[in-house]
Every structure is written in C-alpha cells, then in structure tokens.
Amino acid sequence: MKIQLPDFVERYFKKRDGLKKYQDSITSFLADSELSVEETDKLAELQKEFGLSAEDVKGIHKTSIASVFTNIGSDKRITDDEKDKLEKLFSHFNLTKTDIAFNQDSFNKYYTLALVDKGVLPTIDNAQAEVNIVFKEGEVLHWAVAGSLMKRKKVTTRVNYGGLTASVKIMKGVRYRVGSIGLQSVSKEIMDREDSGAFYITNQRVGYLGYRKQFSFPFKKIGSLELRSDGLHIFKDGKEAPYILELRDYEVPLAMISFILNKAEEN
C-alpha cells in the first residue's frame, strides 16, 4: 500500500531538491564568472518549478558571488574584464559587497597589480587626503600604504653570574661565605619602531610621512631596494644606512617602483 506523505513533508523534500539543483546549476553557470541570458532563464525556470522564493535562493546567490570573487583573485590579479563581470553579478542579484566576504584591500591590491602588469599606474584622485604633502607641479599620487619607520637598536641586558661559592660554619648562627659572584652584560641588536605613518609613491618620488619623521627623494636617487625579513630596505645614494620600512603590503609598492625604474632605464 502506498503511503501518502503529508503535504508539508512533500513540499519540504521538493524544496530541498530544488535548492540542490539550483545550487548545482548556478555553480556550473558561473564557472566563467558570468551568466548568459539562457542561463538566467534556466535559473528562473528552476525557481518556478520548485516554488523557490527570492529569499530561498538569496543565500545561494551570496555564496556563489563570494566564490567568484575568490576564484578571480586566486592568481593575485583582477583584470578590468573580471572586475566588470563581478560588478554585473552584484547588480544582477541585487547584492552589495557587504553581503559577501568581500575584502576591499585584496581587491584593490590585485586590481592594481594587474594594471601594473599592463604598464598602467593608477592615479589616486583625492591625493591630499591620502598623504598631506605639498605636491609639485605635474606630480600625481600612485600609491600610499600604512607603514612604520624602523631602526636597528642595540640593547644591553645585565645577568647575574655566579662562580664557585661555599659556606663555612664558624659558630652557631654565623657562617662565612667564600667564592665570587659577578655581573655579566649581554648586548644584542633589535629592530625598534621609530615612527608610524605612510609610505607613498608618486610619479616623481618615493617618500615617507610620519608623526615625527619624514623623507622623500626622486627615483634616480634610489641606490637599491631589498626586501628582507625585517622590512623593506631603501638605500639612497650618498646615505650609508638604509631607510627600513615595515609595511602592511610590499607587493604593490615594489611592483610600481620596479616598473618606474625599468621604464627610466629604457628612456
């Protein structure tokens, strides 16, 4: 005898199957990070067939766009084409960046690196708000990132050192101690945060602007750049000690400076 399930149970299983088919379909459709008209129509048909409301599929839309964002940034580059596709998906599903695990810093970084790869350096329009410096004629800001100016510092610590000692009892309650106890100094070099501020790159120079310290000089004055475990070392011609910067990100500024220096050599 065939058992008739209650209507609400049948609706539950029907919706569950519909959500799975909808999820599988949209995952397949977004393999190229975009939806065609035919794919959009197919998703609409699935919603109608299984009685899925806009609220039912909203979570799927969020996770799907989040997956697209992760995929296009997997190579640490986001091209204009990929950027346009992502924006179209946000618009199509009526979602915002806050609806998914969208990292604006990662997006800016990957998009900028893709531009540099093409030989294009972005220009920051509100430059004065980013870095409060006096810009020279024709000077534009390409990048600014939070950073700290570091300095090598020698610190000395004192440790107790005990040699051989002995205690000799002379009489009740009185003992005589023989031997030696000395002090030893140990010195080591550490990296000390000298100042906090921002490292910036313009079309004419590199510079740092902090609360107490600042420097800037044209690209032709850069002797060498070295990224070490303790930060970015910038050697300026005529200066023995390097400027040592601890930055939130190194890839973009290094890519920009490398591009500018290589272009200068070509010219």
Secondary structure, 3 states (H helix, E strand, C coil): CCCCCCHHHHHHHHHHHHHHHHHHHHHHHHHHCCCCHHHHHHHHHHHHHHCCCHHHHHHHHHHHHHHHHHHHCCCCCCCHHHHHHHHHHHHHCCCCHHHCCCCHHHHHHHHHHHHHHCCCCCCCCCHHHHCCCCCCCCCCEEEEEEEEEEEEEEEEEEEEEEEEEEEEEEECCEEEEEEEEEEEEEEEEEEEEEEEEEEEEECCEEEEEECCCEEEEEHHHEEEEEEECCEEEEEECCCCCCEEEEECCCHHHHHHHHHHHHHHHHC
